[in-house]
Every structure is written in C-alpha cells, then in structure tokens.
C-alpha cells in the first residue's frame, strides 16, 4: 500500500521540493500535500509550480489540532516530514504520529539545537565558536525541539575561511542528498 506523506515547512521549501521530486513516480511513497504556517513563504510558490496542494495553517489551528487532524486523516497521511517548519507541534499531534514525524536540523545535534536555533542562526553560532565540523541531523520528533531519537547524522568540515554562505551551501548539499533516502528508509523500517 502506498504510504502518504505531508511535508510541513515555513520557508523556501527547497527540501520539500527535493523530497517531492525524489518520490514522484515512486511505487511505495507519495507526497500528498505541503503545509505551511506562512502564507508568503516561497514554498507556496513551489507548490503552485509543482501543482501540489498546499494547506496554510495558523498557529492556533495547529494547536487546536482537531481540524488539521481531520485533514490529515481524510488525506490518509501516514508520515509527516518537517523541513524547516518553525512552529512547535502540539503534544497530541506528536502522540498520534509517534515515530511517524521526521525533522531535519542543520547542525550536529545536540549541538546548536533547541528553541530559537534555526536558519542562519545555527551556522552563525557554529562559525562564532570556530567549530571544525558541522553537519545535518535527521531525527524523529518528540515533545521537545530537536530532541527526538536520531536517525542519521552527516558531517562536513568547517574551514578557517568558511563563511555563512559557504557553510549554508555545504549543509544544503547534505540535506538534498540524504534527507529523501533517509525518509524512505524510516518508512520501510516503521513498525506500528
Ligand atoms: C533547512 O536548512 C533545514 O535543515 C532547516 O530549515 C531549512 C529549510 O530550508 N530545518 P528549505 O526551506 O528546505 O530551503
């Protein structure tokens, strides 16, 4: 049976598009819709271009969850992928989709994770601390920001002349390469 995914994102949606492309024509996995809390986020434009439905939710709608849950149920969503989604998920949602929500974080967790650590802030902190490596973490989502069980980490070097732009680009390359197959594997390995 085809496993159905919803991808939640608050920003550009480059990961969302890459995941969508990876699974298009896939025999076991289908991306059914995108969901965002930001009406003006670039992911909305991407969804239009890809001709994939995008649901726009407010923080209140997310936290009340009932209506969103109905939408997820109606669409028979099996897994939820967070790709730069900045709102904290309500506990009830995490419980209903336990081990079926994956997040990607652009650092080697537990370093540079947690509330307020997103986007450029992560890489700026890595550079300010003169780290010699950084990377990505893909993990299951639990009640706390960036603390769920790790599924995969991949590293990249941080050179002495690294800039925000070059580090961002290294991290994006890791995300594009590893996030889709890691999702695929987690779906395959899932045991209810
Ligand atoms: C990625 O760096 C991801 O690790 C983080 O948010 C960013 C989303 O980028 N959680 P994009 O919207 O997929 O371009």
Boltz pocket constraint, residues with backbone or C-beta under 6 A from the ligand:
constraints:
  - pocket:
      binder: B
      contacts: [[A, 9], [A, 10], [A, 11], [A, 12], [A, 13], [A, 14], [A, 15], [A, 16], [A, 82], [A, 83], [A, 84], [A, 85], [A, 104], [A, 105], [A, 106], [A, 119], [A, 175]]
      max_distance: 6.0
